[in-house]
Amino acid sequence: MIRADDFREAMQRFAGPVTAITTIENGIPSGLMATAVCSLSAEPPSLIVCVNKTASAHDTILRQGFLGVSVLADTQMAFANHFARAKGPDRFEGALWCMQETGAPLLADASVAFDCRIAQTHDGFSHTIIVALIHDILLPNSNADRCLLWHRKGFVSLTAQEAENATAQ
């Protein structure tokens, strides 16, 4: 039997990109930070997003049926700290947000941002697994080099040399 503490320790060693998962309801933005995001398919373009059922934005995201997925650049560590610590709509202060087709807030200077509609949801025990169809992609010209990572309970980024070595392999 795997102990929950051992599982949590193992997952802390699993680096993942930091994403802001966002939606809006009655003009009030709602969101959370997540690392459980991955590509699903190119046809149709889609992502899998796993959201903890206890997260404050969980129910709002499901009610709205759409979400933004903004992958933070490694230059956005201060914003990431703010977004992770603030509550409710205060999370959105101090950053430029834009909206595309669905109306979900997308971080304008993210490394990349996806505008999505929920196609399916599945029970994932403590999380809801969301299959999200991508309706638009923002590929800004700046901040695209390296994404911010979450590793060992903290934000980290690759050095330029580490990123270059990874690209060369």
Rosetta blueprint (number, residue, H / E / L):
1 M L
2 I L
3 R L
4 A H
5 D H
6 D H
7 F H
8 R H
9 E H
10 A H
11 M H
12 Q H
13 R L
14 F L
15 A L
16 G E
17 P E
18 V L
19 T E
20 A E
21 I E
22 T E
23 T E
24 I E
25 E E
26 N L
27 G L
28 I E
29 P E
30 S E
31 G E
32 L E
33 M E
34 A E
35 T L
36 A L
37 V E
38 C E
39 S E
40 L E
41 S E
42 A E
43 E L
44 P L
45 P E
46 S E
47 L E
48 I E
49 V E
50 C E
51 V E
52 N E
53 K L
54 T L
55 A L
56 S L
57 A L
58 H H
59 D H
60 T H
61 I H
62 L H
63 R H
64 Q H
65 G L
66 F E
67 L E
68 G E
69 V E
70 S E
71 V E
72 L L
73 A E
74 D H
75 T H
76 Q H
77 M H
78 A H
79 F H
80 A H
81 N H
82 H H
83 F H
84 A H
85 R H
86 A L
87 K L
88 G H
89 P H
90 D H
91 R H
92 F H
93 E L
94 G L
95 A L
96 L L
97 W E
98 C E
99 M E
100 Q L
101 E L
102 T L
103 G L
104 A L
105 P E
106 L E
107 L E
108 A L
109 D L
110 A L
111 S L
112 V E
113 A E
114 F E
115 D E
116 C E
117 R E
118 I E
119 A E
120 Q E
121 T E
122 H E
123 D E
124 G E
125 F L
126 S L
127 H E
128 T E
129 I E
130 I E
131 V E
132 A E
133 L E
134 I E
135 H E
136 D E
137 I E
138 L E
139 L L
140 P L
141 N L
142 S L
143 N L
144 A L
145 D L
146 R L
147 C E
148 L L
149 L E
150 W E
151 H E
152 R L
153 K L
154 G E
155 F E
156 V E
157 S L
158 L L
159 T L
160 A H
161 Q H
162 E H
163 A H
164 E H
165 N H
166 A H
167 T H
168 A H
169 Q L
